[in-house]
Amino acid sequence: MRFSYRNELSELETLAQNLETFGDENDVNPAIIHAFNLCLDEILTNIISYGFEDVTEHDIYLEIHRDGEMIVATMVDNGKAFNPLTDSKDPDLETSIEDREIGGLGIFFLKQMMDELDYQRMEGYNRLTMRKKNVELPD
Amino acid sequence: MEINQEKQETINIVSLKGRLDAGTSGQLEESLNALVEAGEPKVLVDCRELDYISSAGLRVLLAAAKQFKKLSGSIALSTLNPNVKQVFEISGFTSIFPIYGTREEAVEALS
C-alpha cells in the first residue's frame, strides 16, 4: 500500500489510521503494527521538524507491504540528508532524572524494535527501509 | 488528545485520552507547565485511556519530571496499556518514573 503525507505534524494521526488499515487488510499482529507506527512516527516527525529549511509544502511517501512473514516499510522524503543509522547518538538509559538528556530516543526505538534498517541517499531523496517479522496470532 | 484535570486532596490528576505524539504533546506541556508555575508539587498522570505515546510524549514528561524535582515534588503515572508500557521500558523511563497499576494505588503512594 502507498500513502503520502504533507509536512505537518497533524499527519501523524493519518499515519496511525493508514497503518491500522494496512494491518487489518494484511492480517498483521497489532503489536507489530504498533512497532511500525512508533518507528514511522519518529521518522516522519524528524522529517517534518528538521528536514526542510523552507516553509513550503512537501510530500513524504510511505510504501508498506507484507512479503511472506516480513513486513517491509519504506519512507521517502526530499529533505536534508539524514542517515538515522549513523547521524544519531543513542541515549544513556542509566542516568538519573537530572542528568537524563531530552532527545535521541526516537531513532533508538528504530534500532531496538526493527529487525533490519537500511538507509540510502539517492538523487536528493532520503530512503529509509525498515523490516520486521510478523508474529502470527493464535487462531 | 483529550486532557482532563482534577484535584484530589493535594494531588493533581491529569488524565490523558487518545494519542500523545509530536502533534499533541504541546497540549500536555502547557498543562504540566501550568502546574509547575502554580507550585503544585504532586502530579499523577493517569494513562488509562492513553492509546499511544511516542518520544515526543516522553520528552514532555521528562522535562516536567525535572521541574517537579526542583520543587521537591513528585510526578507519578498509572495504568499504562501494553504498547505505552513497552515504550517506557525501551526508553529506560520505568526507572525514572514511579508507575502504578491503578490510579488508586498511585494516589495512595503520592499522599
gemmi code that builds the backbone of each chain (N, CA, C; Angstrom):
import gemmi

chains = {
    "A": [
        ("MET", (0.850, -1.188, 0.000), (0.000, 0.000, 0.000), (0.884, 1.234, 0.000)),
        ("ARG", (0.398, 2.284, -0.670), (1.163, 3.528, -0.725), (0.375, 4.668, -0.096)),
        ("PHE", (1.062, 5.483, 0.653), (0.438, 6.646, 1.291), (1.359, 7.845, 1.131)),
        ("SER", (0.787, 9.045, 1.231), (1.669, 10.216, 1.258), (1.185, 11.196, 2.322)),
        ("TYR", (2.140, 11.965, 2.850), (1.864, 12.883, 3.956), (2.429, 14.251, 3.640)),
        ("ARG", (1.736, 15.284, 4.071), (2.279, 16.648, 3.988), (3.205, 16.859, 5.183)),
        ("ASN", (4.052, 17.875, 5.123), (4.971, 18.145, 6.237), (4.274, 18.930, 7.340)),
        ("GLU", (3.239, 18.302, 7.927), (2.527, 18.876, 9.071), (2.354, 17.788, 10.123)),
        ("LEU", (2.527, 18.166, 11.390), (2.501, 17.156, 12.457), (1.132, 16.500, 12.630)),
        ("SER", (0.077, 17.151, 12.148), (-1.250, 16.533, 12.250), (-1.332, 15.265, 11.388)),
        ("GLU", (-0.378, 15.083, 10.462), (-0.367, 13.900, 9.606), (-0.029, 12.624, 10.387)),
        ("LEU", (0.511, 12.771, 11.610), (0.857, 11.594, 12.425), (-0.386, 10.764, 12.730)),
        ("GLU", (-1.494, 11.471, 12.903), (-2.780, 10.806, 13.147), (-3.198, 9.993, 11.912)),
        ("THR", (-3.005, 10.586, 10.738), (-3.329, 9.901, 9.485), (-2.454, 8.665, 9.316)),
        ("LEU", (-1.167, 8.808, 9.634), (-0.251, 7.670, 9.571), (-0.784, 6.508, 10.408)),
        ("ALA", (-1.225, 6.797, 11.629), (-1.740, 5.753, 12.520), (-2.950, 5.062, 11.899)),
        ("GLN", (-3.843, 5.850, 11.309), (-5.045, 5.267, 10.680), (-4.657, 4.404, 9.483)),
        ("ASN", (-3.712, 4.893, 8.674), (-3.262, 4.144, 7.492), (-2.671, 2.795, 7.899)),
        ("LEU", (-1.886, 2.787, 8.979), (-1.241, 1.543, 9.405), (-2.259, 0.561, 9.958)),
        ("GLU", (-3.296, 1.101, 10.585), (-4.352, 0.226, 11.081), (-5.053, -0.466, 9.911)),
        ("THR", (-5.345, 0.302, 8.873), (-5.961, -0.253, 7.665), (-5.060, -1.330, 7.060)),
        ("PHE", (-3.772, -1.025, 6.935), (-2.817, -1.988, 6.380), (-2.801, -3.276, 7.210)),
        ("GLY", (-2.782, -3.116, 8.523), (-2.743, -4.270, 9.420), (-3.978, -5.147, 9.284)),
        ("ASP", (-5.149, -4.504, 9.206), (-6.401, -5.249, 9.072), (-6.431, -6.015, 7.753)),
        ("GLU", (-6.035, -5.342, 6.688), (-6.141, -5.962, 5.364), (-5.105, -7.063, 5.146)),
        ("ASN", (-3.994, -6.999, 5.886), (-2.921, -7.968, 5.664), (-2.721, -8.914, 6.839)),
        ("ASP", (-3.687, -8.879, 7.779), (-3.658, -9.827, 8.869), (-2.345, -9.750, 9.669)),
        ("VAL", (-1.984, -8.545, 10.063), (-0.745, -8.339, 10.803), (-1.065, -8.175, 12.291)),
        ("ASN", (-0.247, -8.788, 13.116), (-0.398, -8.698, 14.574), (-0.396, -7.226, 15.025)),
        ("PRO", (-1.386, -6.814, 15.822), (-1.452, -5.410, 16.272), (-0.174, -4.931, 16.978)),
        ("ALA", (0.529, -5.829, 17.658), (1.772, -5.422, 18.331), (2.837, -5.038, 17.293)),
        ("ILE", (2.820, -5.722, 16.152), (3.772, -5.406, 15.077), (3.378, -4.082, 14.418)),
        ("ILE", (2.072, -3.903, 14.246), (1.599, -2.615, 13.695), (2.004, -1.475, 14.629)),
        ("HIS", (1.907, -1.694, 15.929), (2.334, -0.652, 16.868), (3.815, -0.323, 16.693)),
        ("ALA", (4.650, -1.354, 16.516), (6.088, -1.120, 16.323), (6.330, -0.257, 15.074)),
        ("PHE", (5.618, -0.587, 13.984), (5.772, 0.212, 12.757), (5.223, 1.621, 12.952)),
        ("ASN", (4.092, 1.719, 13.652), (3.520, 3.051, 13.886), (4.513, 3.930, 14.648)),
        ("LEU", (5.082, 3.377, 15.711), (6.024, 4.155, 16.522), (7.251, 4.561, 15.690)),
        ("CYS", (7.856, 3.608, 15.011), (9.098, 3.886, 14.273), (8.862, 4.829, 13.098)),
        ("LEU", (7.749, 4.637, 12.376), (7.458, 5.532, 11.247), (7.064, 6.916, 11.757)),
        ("ASP", (6.367, 6.983, 12.879), (6.019, 8.250, 13.526), (7.291, 9.026, 13.865)),
        ("GLU", (8.278, 8.339, 14.445), (9.513, 9.018, 14.853), (10.244, 9.589, 13.634)),
        ("ILE", (10.295, 8.797, 12.559), (10.980, 9.260, 11.344), (10.209, 10.411, 10.699)),
        ("LEU", (8.884, 10.242, 10.593), (8.065, 11.291, 9.981), (8.170, 12.587, 10.801)),
        ("THR", (8.151, 12.472, 12.129), (8.293, 13.650, 12.997), (9.635, 14.349, 12.737)),
        ("ASN", (10.710, 13.553, 12.639), (12.038, 14.133, 12.341), (12.041, 14.863, 11.007)),
        ("ILE", (11.483, 14.216, 9.987), (11.478, 14.810, 8.643), (10.697, 16.134, 8.680)),
        ("ILE", (9.501, 16.096, 9.300), (8.653, 17.295, 9.325), (9.318, 18.409, 10.140)),
        ("SER", (9.950, 18.032, 11.272), (10.502, 19.047, 12.184), (11.845, 19.597, 11.716)),
        ("TYR", (12.681, 18.748, 11.119), (14.059, 19.180, 10.817), (14.454, 19.044, 9.351)),
        ("GLY", (13.624, 18.395, 8.540), (14.049, 18.037, 7.184), (14.080, 19.185, 6.187)),
        ("PHE", (13.223, 20.182, 6.406), (13.073, 21.218, 5.376), (13.408, 22.591, 5.943)),
        ("GLU", (14.178, 23.348, 5.162), (14.525, 24.691, 5.638), (13.543, 25.743, 5.159)),
        ("ASP", (12.818, 25.461, 4.077), (11.822, 26.441, 3.618), (10.503, 26.179, 4.348)),
        ("VAL", (9.507, 26.974, 4.045), (8.219, 26.776, 4.729), (7.139, 26.322, 3.747)),
        ("THR", (7.561, 25.861, 2.574), (6.569, 25.423, 1.590), (6.126, 23.990, 1.891)),
        ("GLU", (5.082, 23.561, 1.176), (4.532, 22.231, 1.410), (5.407, 21.169, 0.730)),
        ("HIS", (5.649, 20.071, 1.441), (6.396, 18.956, 0.876), (5.601, 17.677, 1.083)),
        ("ASP", (5.802, 16.718, 0.188), (5.170, 15.410, 0.360), (6.204, 14.395, 0.811)),
        ("ILE", (5.783, 13.520, 1.699), (6.636, 12.451, 2.221), (5.882, 11.151, 1.911)),
        ("TYR", (6.597, 10.172, 1.390), (5.922, 8.979, 0.878), (6.212, 7.744, 1.721)),
        ("LEU", (5.174, 6.926, 1.881), (5.324, 5.652, 2.584), (4.827, 4.528, 1.682)),
        ("GLU", (5.652, 3.497, 1.574), (5.214, 2.282, 0.887), (5.374, 1.157, 1.907)),
        ("ILE", (4.309, 0.389, 2.134), (4.382, -0.709, 3.113), (3.723, -1.951, 2.520)),
        ("HIS", (4.370, -3.084, 2.666), (3.774, -4.322, 2.174), (4.203, -5.505, 3.040)),
        ("ARG", (3.480, -6.599, 2.830), (3.813, -7.824, 3.522), (4.480, -8.756, 2.523)),
        ("ASP", (5.664, -9.254, 2.884), (6.408, -10.142, 1.996), (6.563, -11.462, 2.756)),
        ("GLY", (5.581, -12.336, 2.628), (5.577, -13.573, 3.413), (5.444, -13.242, 4.893)),
        ("GLU", (6.455, -13.613, 5.668), (6.439, -13.358, 7.106), (6.871, -11.931, 7.455)),
        ("MET", (7.546, -11.274, 6.492), (8.131, -9.973, 6.796), (7.202, -8.821, 6.427)),
        ("ILE", (7.217, -7.795, 7.279), (6.551, -6.532, 6.950), (7.676, -5.564, 6.566)),
        ("VAL", (7.511, -4.916, 5.430), (8.561, -4.036, 4.907), (7.973, -2.653, 4.647)),
        ("ALA", (8.560, -1.627, 5.260), (8.073, -0.255, 5.068), (9.221, 0.636, 4.616)),
        ("THR", (8.952, 1.484, 3.614), (9.970, 2.420, 3.143), (9.397, 3.834, 3.169)),
        ("MET", (10.126, 4.741, 3.813), (9.707, 6.141, 3.842), (10.689, 6.950, 3.009)),
        ("VAL", (10.141, 7.805, 2.159), (10.964, 8.566, 1.215), (10.644, 10.051, 1.342)),
        ("ASP", (11.694, 10.883, 1.454), (11.486, 12.339, 1.517), (12.627, 13.047, 0.804)),
        ("ASN", (12.354, 14.283, 0.388), (13.409, 15.042, -0.296), (13.945, 16.173, 0.586)),
        ("GLY", (13.944, 15.917, 1.900), (14.521, 16.892, 2.835), (16.029, 16.736, 2.923)),
        ("LYS", (16.603, 17.383, 3.938), (18.051, 17.314, 4.147), (18.502, 15.863, 4.318)),
        ("ALA", (19.725, 15.554, 3.887), (20.252, 14.205, 4.055), (20.349, 13.892, 5.544)),
        ("PHE", (19.776, 12.774, 5.944), (19.860, 12.352, 7.349), (19.884, 10.829, 7.382)),
        ("ASN", (20.990, 10.278, 7.826), (21.109, 8.833, 7.968), (20.912, 8.455, 9.432)),
        ("PRO", (19.731, 7.943, 9.775), (19.448, 7.656, 11.191), (20.382, 6.596, 11.767)),
        ("LEU", (20.985, 5.793, 10.902), (21.855, 4.723, 11.407), (23.186, 5.275, 11.911)),
        ("THR", (23.608, 6.423, 11.374), (24.925, 6.952, 11.758), (24.870, 8.366, 12.334)),
        ("ASP", (23.794, 9.127, 12.045), (23.764, 10.544, 12.436), (23.079, 10.788, 13.771)),
        ("SER", (22.873, 9.754, 14.563), (22.160, 9.940, 15.825), (22.850, 9.139, 16.926)),
        ("LYS", (22.972, 9.783, 18.079), (23.667, 9.171, 19.213), (22.641, 8.469, 20.102)),
        ("ASP", (22.928, 7.243, 20.538), (21.991, 6.540, 21.420), (21.944, 7.206, 22.793)),
        ("PRO", (20.753, 7.249, 23.404), (20.654, 7.865, 24.741), (21.297, 6.984, 25.815)),
        ("ASP", (21.714, 7.620, 26.893), (22.227, 6.880, 28.047), (21.036, 6.561, 28.942)),
        ("LEU", (20.678, 5.277, 29.034), (19.447, 4.899, 29.737), (19.629, 4.795, 31.246)),
        ("GLU", (20.875, 4.911, 31.693), (21.142, 4.625, 33.105), (21.208, 5.868, 33.997)),
        ("THR", (21.178, 7.064, 33.407), (21.391, 8.274, 34.210), (20.158, 8.649, 35.036)),
        ("SER", (20.380, 9.530, 36.010), (19.287, 9.988, 36.879), (18.410, 10.997, 36.133)),
        ("ILE", (17.273, 11.338, 36.746), (16.357, 12.331, 36.168), (17.090, 13.604, 35.790)),
        ("GLU", (17.936, 14.105, 36.712), (18.583, 15.403, 36.499), (19.490, 15.378, 35.278)),
        ("ASP", (20.197, 14.247, 35.100), (21.197, 14.190, 34.034), (20.677, 13.601, 32.730)),
        ("ARG", (19.503, 13.014, 32.808), (18.986, 12.356, 31.612), (18.734, 13.408, 30.542)),
        ("GLU", (19.309, 13.210, 29.354), (19.131, 14.191, 28.285), (17.807, 13.962, 27.591)),
        ("ILE", (17.226, 15.096, 27.144), (15.953, 15.014, 26.458), (16.240, 14.856, 24.975)),
        ("GLY", (15.922, 13.718, 24.429), (16.121, 13.535, 22.996), (16.914, 12.292, 22.650)),
        ("GLY", (16.998, 12.001, 21.375), (17.744, 10.838, 20.897), (16.982, 9.525, 21.000)),
        ("LEU", (15.783, 9.573, 21.572), (15.054, 8.317, 21.788), (14.392, 7.770, 20.530)),
        ("GLY", (13.917, 8.667, 19.675), (13.152, 8.247, 18.503), (13.916, 7.252, 17.639)),
        ("ILE", (15.135, 7.618, 17.293), (15.949, 6.758, 16.425), (16.346, 5.475, 17.157)),
        ("PHE", (16.557, 5.621, 18.468), (16.873, 4.459, 19.304), (15.745, 3.409, 19.220)),
        ("PHE", (14.481, 3.876, 19.180), (13.345, 2.945, 19.039), (13.486, 2.109, 17.765)),
        ("LEU", (13.875, 2.767, 16.669), (14.020, 2.045, 15.394), (15.050, 0.934, 15.539)),
        ("LYS", (16.192, 1.285, 16.142), (17.272, 0.301, 16.277), (16.844, -0.853, 17.186)),
        ("GLN", (16.034, -0.550, 18.195), (15.605, -1.582, 19.140), (14.483, -2.456, 18.584)),
        ("MET", (13.555, -1.844, 17.865), (12.313, -2.556, 17.532), (12.304, -3.232, 16.169)),
        ("MET", (13.109, -2.702, 15.247), (13.085, -3.274, 13.899), (14.123, -4.386, 13.769)),
        ("ASP", (13.851, -5.361, 12.870), (14.819, -6.433, 12.622), (15.945, -5.932, 11.714)),
        ("GLU", (15.587, -5.108, 10.731), (16.595, -4.601, 9.786), (16.259, -3.169, 9.408)),
        ("LEU", (17.319, -2.364, 9.245), (17.150, -0.986, 8.784), (18.122, -0.765, 7.633)),
        ("ASP", (17.660, -0.016, 6.648), (18.530, 0.250, 5.507), (18.293, 1.685, 5.044)),
        ("TYR", (19.380, 2.453, 4.931), (19.251, 3.847, 4.508), (20.029, 4.089, 3.229)),
        ("GLN", (19.392, 4.835, 2.326), (20.096, 5.262, 1.109), (19.769, 6.716, 0.832)),
        ("ARG", (20.786, 7.435, 0.326), (20.546, 8.791, -0.163), (20.737, 8.730, -1.666)),
        ("MET", (19.659, 9.033, -2.398), (19.740, 8.913, -3.855), (19.047, 10.073, -4.519)),
        ("GLU", (19.789, 10.756, -5.388), (19.222, 11.839, -6.210), (18.387, 12.806, -5.380)),
        ("GLY", (18.937, 13.207, -4.229), (18.254, 14.207, -3.409), (17.161, 13.651, -2.502)),
        ("TYR", (17.014, 12.338, -2.475), (15.988, 11.732, -1.613), (16.599, 10.867, -0.509)),
        ("ASN", (16.027, 10.960, 0.699), (16.323, 10.002, 1.769), (15.379, 8.825, 1.585)),
        ("ARG", (15.908, 7.634, 1.716), (15.090, 6.427, 1.539), (15.402, 5.488, 2.687)),
        ("LEU", (14.488, 5.379, 3.636), (14.733, 4.534, 4.802), (13.785, 3.338, 4.765)),
        ("THR", (14.358, 2.143, 4.785), (13.544, 0.922, 4.762), (13.677, 0.207, 6.100)),
        ("MET", (12.557, -0.196, 6.663), (12.576, -0.978, 7.901), (11.818, -2.291, 7.700)),
        ("ARG", (12.380, -3.337, 8.303), (11.761, -4.666, 8.158), (11.591, -5.291, 9.533)),
        ("LYS", (10.450, -5.955, 9.700), (10.230, -6.695, 10.947), (9.343, -7.891, 10.653)),
        ("LYS", (9.679, -9.008, 11.296), (8.921, -10.232, 11.089), (7.578, -10.136, 11.805)),
        ("ASN", (6.522, -10.562, 11.126), (5.204, -10.606, 11.760), (5.180, -11.738, 12.788)),
        ("VAL", (4.342, -11.591, 13.777), (4.144, -12.660, 14.749), (2.701, -13.125, 14.595)),
        ("GLU", (2.533, -14.375, 14.194), (1.176, -14.882, 13.971), (0.370, -14.864, 15.265)),
        ("LEU", (-0.882, -14.482, 15.123), (-1.774, -14.538, 16.278), (-2.327, -15.953, 16.389)),
        ("PRO", (-2.517, -16.450, 17.594), (-3.139, -17.775, 17.711), (-4.571, -17.730, 17.170)),
        ("ASP", (-5.029, -18.828, 16.532), (-6.389, -18.856, 15.948), (-7.454, -18.844, 17.017)),
    ],
    "B": [
        ("MET", (-5.958, 14.457, 21.147), (-5.838, 14.006, 22.531), (-6.697, 14.883, 23.449)),
        ("GLU", (-7.304, 14.242, 24.428), (-8.066, 14.990, 25.434), (-7.334, 14.949, 26.758)),
        ("ILE", (-7.322, 16.100, 27.446), (-6.698, 16.149, 28.766), (-7.736, 16.602, 29.783)),
        ("ASN", (-7.915, 15.806, 30.828), (-8.813, 16.213, 31.902), (-8.027, 16.385, 33.182)),
        ("GLN", (-8.388, 17.427, 33.928), (-7.638, 17.690, 35.154), (-8.571, 17.777, 36.350)),
        ("GLU", (-8.167, 17.170, 37.443), (-8.938, 17.310, 38.679), (-7.980, 17.254, 39.855)),
        ("LYS", (-8.480, 17.703, 41.011), (-7.614, 17.691, 42.183), (-8.253, 16.858, 43.274)),
        ("GLN", (-7.442, 15.938, 43.809), (-7.925, 15.086, 44.894), (-7.014, 15.347, 46.079)),
        ("GLU", (-7.534, 16.011, 47.127), (-6.696, 16.471, 48.257), (-5.565, 17.342, 47.702)),
        ("THR", (-4.301, 16.902, 47.863), (-3.184, 17.726, 47.368), (-2.664, 17.244, 46.013)),
        ("ILE", (-3.317, 16.228, 45.459), (-2.783, 15.614, 44.236), (-3.551, 16.078, 42.999)),
        ("ASN", (-2.795, 16.575, 42.038), (-3.391, 16.953, 40.756), (-3.365, 15.755, 39.831)),
        ("ILE", (-4.549, 15.377, 39.376), (-4.622, 14.219, 38.479), (-4.885, 14.698, 37.056)),
        ("VAL", (-3.958, 14.360, 36.185), (-4.069, 14.749, 34.776), (-4.359, 13.477, 33.982)),
        ("SER", (-5.573, 13.376, 33.428), (-5.948, 12.160, 32.695), (-5.818, 12.393, 31.200)),
        ("LEU", (-5.142, 11.464, 30.530), (-4.902, 11.591, 29.094), (-5.757, 10.600, 28.325)),
        ("LYS", (-6.297, 11.066, 27.202), (-7.118, 10.182, 26.376), (-6.712, 10.366, 24.920)),
        ("GLY", (-6.344, 9.258, 24.260), (-6.006, 9.347, 22.844), (-4.537, 9.131, 22.577)),
        ("ARG", (-3.970, 9.960, 21.697), (-2.602, 9.744, 21.234), (-1.692, 10.898, 21.628)),
        ("LEU", (-0.596, 10.554, 22.295), (0.377, 11.571, 22.705), (1.577, 11.472, 21.758)),
        ("ASP", (1.574, 12.336, 20.721), (2.661, 12.333, 19.741), (3.171, 13.765, 19.560)),
        ("ALA", (4.033, 13.985, 18.554), (4.620, 15.315, 18.370), (3.559, 16.365, 18.041)),
        ("GLY", (2.426, 15.917, 17.481), (1.361, 16.852, 17.138), (0.511, 17.256, 18.332)),
        ("THR", (0.490, 16.432, 19.374), (-0.401, 16.705, 20.509), (0.348, 16.976, 21.818)),
        ("SER", (1.670, 16.720, 21.839), (2.394, 16.794, 23.114), (2.448, 18.221, 23.683)),
        ("GLY", (2.301, 19.233, 22.805), (2.305, 20.626, 23.262), (1.193, 20.914, 24.269)),
        ("GLN", (0.036, 20.246, 24.073), (-1.097, 20.436, 24.999), (-0.730, 19.969, 26.411)),
        ("LEU", (-0.077, 18.816, 26.485), (0.305, 18.286, 27.799), (1.388, 19.162, 28.430)),
        ("GLU", (2.301, 19.630, 27.588), (3.368, 20.504, 28.076), (2.769, 21.739, 28.755)),
        ("GLU", (1.744, 22.327, 28.124), (1.091, 23.510, 28.708), (0.456, 23.188, 30.055)),
        ("SER", (-0.259, 22.059, 30.117), (-0.938, 21.687, 31.372), (0.074, 21.465, 32.488)),
        ("LEU", (1.164, 20.761, 32.181), (2.147, 20.445, 33.224), (2.929, 21.693, 33.628)),
        ("ASN", (3.261, 22.558, 32.651), (3.942, 23.811, 32.978), (3.098, 24.675, 33.912)),
        ("ALA", (1.780, 24.692, 33.649), (0.886, 25.491, 34.495), (0.930, 24.990, 35.940)),
        ("LEU", (1.007, 23.674, 36.126), (1.071, 23.109, 37.479), (2.408, 23.450, 38.141)),
        ("VAL", (3.483, 23.415, 37.370), (4.804, 23.772, 37.909), (4.781, 25.239, 38.350)),
        ("GLU", (4.234, 26.100, 37.473), (4.192, 27.529, 37.791), (3.333, 27.814, 39.009)),
        ("ALA", (2.279, 27.031, 39.196), (1.399, 27.222, 40.354), (2.026, 26.626, 41.624)),
        ("GLY", (3.199, 26.010, 41.476), (3.877, 25.422, 42.636), (3.191, 24.181, 43.162)),
        ("GLU", (2.439, 23.513, 42.297), (1.746, 22.277, 42.703), (2.729, 21.108, 42.575)),
        ("PRO", (3.176, 20.539, 43.689), (4.264, 19.575, 43.581), (3.854, 18.113, 43.353)),
        ("LYS", (2.570, 17.777, 43.515), (2.190, 16.368, 43.388), (1.281, 16.161, 42.177)),
        ("VAL", (1.776, 15.402, 41.222), (1.006, 15.198, 39.997), (0.947, 13.715, 39.642)),
        ("LEU", (-0.258, 13.287, 39.303), (-0.435, 11.930, 38.793), (-0.933, 12.025, 37.350)),
        ("VAL", (-0.222, 11.392, 36.440), (-0.674, 11.334, 35.057), (-1.356, 9.981, 34.854)),
        ("ASP", (-2.676, 10.037, 34.715), (-3.473, 8.820, 34.568), (-3.539, 8.445, 33.079)),
        ("CYS", (-2.973, 7.288, 32.736), (-2.845, 6.892, 31.319), (-3.842, 5.813, 30.917)),
        ("ARG", (-4.900, 5.641, 31.710), (-5.836, 4.540, 31.447), (-6.399, 4.589, 30.020)),
        ("GLU", (-6.664, 5.809, 29.536), (-7.237, 5.930, 28.187), (-6.234, 6.464, 27.164)),
        ("LEU", (-4.960, 6.380, 27.530), (-3.916, 6.789, 26.587), (-3.588, 5.601, 25.679)),
        ("ASP", (-3.841, 5.768, 24.377), (-3.666, 4.652, 23.439), (-2.225, 4.523, 22.969)),
        ("TYR", (-1.501, 5.648, 22.957), (-0.225, 5.654, 22.233), (0.668, 6.773, 22.746)),
        ("ILE", (1.967, 6.494, 22.823), (2.924, 7.553, 23.156), (4.164, 7.390, 22.277)),
        ("SER", (4.713, 8.516, 21.814), (5.974, 8.493, 21.050), (7.028, 9.222, 21.882)),
        ("SER", (8.238, 9.347, 21.334), (9.301, 10.006, 22.097), (8.955, 11.466, 22.400)),
        ("ALA", (8.102, 12.085, 21.556), (7.697, 13.471, 21.819), (6.930, 13.563, 23.144)),
        ("GLY", (6.119, 12.549, 23.433), (5.389, 12.498, 24.698), (6.326, 12.268, 25.871)),
        ("LEU", (7.291, 11.365, 25.671), (8.270, 11.088, 26.734), (9.075, 12.336, 27.062)),
        ("ARG", (9.402, 13.093, 26.010), (10.185, 14.316, 26.170), (9.478, 15.304, 27.118)),
        ("VAL", (8.155, 15.461, 26.909), (7.376, 16.383, 27.744), (7.328, 15.872, 29.193)),
        ("LEU", (7.152, 14.565, 29.360), (7.095, 14.004, 30.719), (8.442, 14.152, 31.431)),
        ("LEU", (9.536, 13.931, 30.695), (10.862, 14.049, 31.312), (11.150, 15.496, 31.708)),
        ("ALA", (10.812, 16.436, 30.808), (11.034, 17.856, 31.114), (10.243, 18.243, 32.366)),
        ("ALA", (8.996, 17.757, 32.470), (8.168, 18.062, 33.640), (8.760, 17.428, 34.892)),
        ("ALA", (9.240, 16.191, 34.779), (9.814, 15.497, 35.942), (11.009, 16.284, 36.492)),
        ("LYS", (11.802, 16.851, 35.592), (12.953, 17.661, 36.033), (12.475, 18.880, 36.813)),
        ("GLN", (11.396, 19.524, 36.329), (10.835, 20.705, 37.014), (10.273, 20.339, 38.388)),
        ("PHE", (9.515, 19.220, 38.428), (8.906, 18.822, 39.707), (9.977, 18.448, 40.726)),
        ("LYS", (11.062, 17.885, 40.230), (12.165, 17.516, 41.116), (12.719, 18.765, 41.812)),
        ("LYS", (12.823, 19.866, 41.038), (13.305, 21.134, 41.614), (12.360, 21.670, 42.682)),
        ("LEU", (11.062, 21.363, 42.529), (10.065, 21.801, 43.520), (10.006, 20.835, 44.705)),
        ("SER", (10.918, 19.860, 44.709), (10.870, 18.765, 45.676), (9.528, 18.045, 45.614)),
        ("GLY", (8.949, 18.006, 44.451), (7.660, 17.347, 44.276), (7.826, 15.996, 43.631)),
        ("SER", (6.707, 15.434, 43.202), (6.819, 14.152, 42.510), (5.747, 14.021, 41.452)),
        ("ILE", (6.098, 13.286, 40.424), (5.160, 13.011, 39.344), (5.138, 11.494, 39.164)),
        ("ALA", (3.939, 10.950, 39.159), (3.787, 9.505, 39.012), (2.840, 9.216, 37.843)),
        ("LEU", (2.849, 7.963, 37.399), (1.986, 7.560, 36.289), (1.188, 6.333, 36.697)),
        ("SER", (-0.002, 6.195, 36.124), (-0.763, 4.983, 36.419), (-1.401, 4.400, 35.171)),
        ("THR", (-1.677, 3.097, 35.247), (-2.418, 2.311, 34.244), (-1.953, 2.513, 32.806)),
        ("LEU", (-0.731, 2.074, 32.531), (-0.194, 2.133, 31.176), (-0.666, 0.911, 30.386)),
        ("ASN", (-1.162, 1.130, 29.164), (-1.526, -0.028, 28.344), (-0.244, -0.692, 27.834)),
        ("PRO", (-0.333, -1.928, 27.289), (0.898, -2.658, 26.936), (1.800, -1.918, 25.935)),
        ("ASN", (1.212, -1.239, 24.948), (2.038, -0.507, 23.975), (2.788, 0.643, 24.642)),
        ("VAL", (2.077, 1.381, 25.483), (2.677, 2.532, 26.171), (3.765, 2.034, 27.126)),
        ("LYS", (3.460, 0.945, 27.804), (4.423, 0.388, 28.755), (5.703, -0.054, 28.054)),
        ("GLN", (5.550, -0.667, 26.887), (6.712, -1.119, 26.123), (7.627, 0.066, 25.771)),
        ("VAL", (7.016, 1.192, 25.374), (7.796, 2.382, 25.019), (8.555, 2.896, 26.251)),
        ("PHE", (7.907, 2.873, 27.417), (8.573, 3.279, 28.662), (9.741, 2.354, 28.996)),
        ("GLU", (9.534, 1.064, 28.768), (10.591, 0.094, 29.096), (11.804, 0.264, 28.192)),
        ("ILE", (11.579, 0.372, 26.887), (12.700, 0.524, 25.949), (13.491, 1.790, 26.270)),
        ("SER", (12.801, 2.828, 26.697), (13.449, 4.122, 26.960), (14.179, 4.174, 28.289)),
        ("GLY", (13.974, 3.171, 29.124), (14.524, 3.222, 30.467), (13.729, 4.161, 31.373)),
        ("PHE", (12.536, 4.577, 30.945), (11.730, 5.509, 31.743), (11.045, 4.828, 32.914)),
        ("THR", (11.014, 3.497, 32.918), (10.382, 2.811, 34.054), (11.220, 3.005, 35.321)),
        ("SER", (12.515, 3.346, 35.142), (13.319, 3.591, 36.345), (13.344, 5.082, 36.714)),
        ("ILE", (12.815, 5.939, 35.857), (12.757, 7.385, 36.159), (11.439, 7.733, 36.842)),
        ("PHE", (10.351, 7.098, 36.381), (9.016, 7.424, 36.908), (8.463, 6.307, 37.788)),
        ("PRO", (7.861, 6.686, 38.907), (7.077, 5.679, 39.632), (5.821, 5.372, 38.806)),
        ("ILE", (5.599, 4.095, 38.544), (4.457, 3.690, 37.717), (3.604, 2.697, 38.509)),
        ("TYR", (2.303, 2.974, 38.570), (1.396, 2.145, 39.369), (0.345, 1.486, 38.480)),
        ("GLY", (-0.098, 0.316, 38.928), (-1.079, -0.450, 38.158), (-2.439, 0.210, 38.108)),
        ("THR", (-2.814, 0.881, 39.200), (-4.113, 1.549, 39.223), (-3.955, 2.974, 39.744)),
        ("ARG", (-4.947, 3.782, 39.409), (-4.989, 5.171, 39.859), (-5.035, 5.250, 41.390)),
        ("GLU", (-5.789, 4.317, 42.002), (-5.939, 4.326, 43.457), (-4.601, 4.088, 44.149)),
        ("GLU", (-3.844, 3.102, 43.627), (-2.515, 2.825, 44.209), (-1.619, 4.050, 44.087)),
        ("ALA", (-1.687, 4.722, 42.948), (-0.835, 5.885, 42.718), (-1.195, 7.018, 43.679)),
        ("VAL", (-2.506, 7.242, 43.849), (-2.966, 8.307, 44.751), (-2.498, 8.022, 46.177)),
        ("GLU", (-2.612, 6.774, 46.560), (-2.195, 6.393, 47.914), (-0.690, 6.621, 48.110)),
        ("ALA", (0.092, 6.257, 47.095), (1.541, 6.409, 47.185), (1.953, 7.884, 47.231)),
        ("LEU", (1.216, 8.729, 46.518), (1.559, 10.163, 46.477), (1.096, 10.903, 47.729)),
        ("SER", (0.111, 10.330, 48.428), (-0.478, 11.029, 49.584), (0.504, 11.149, 50.747)),
    ],
}
model = gemmi.Model(1)
for chain_id, residues in chains.items():
    chain = gemmi.Chain(chain_id)
    for i, (resn, *xyz) in enumerate(residues, 1):
        res = gemmi.Residue()
        res.name, res.seqid = resn, gemmi.SeqId(i, " ")
        for name, pos in zip(("N", "CA", "C"), xyz):
            atom = gemmi.Atom()
            atom.name, atom.element = name, gemmi.Element(name[0])
            atom.pos, atom.b_iso = gemmi.Position(*pos), 0.0
            res.add_atom(atom)
        chain.add_residue(res)
    model.add_chain(chain)
structure = gemmi.Structure()
structure.add_model(model)
structure.setup_entities()
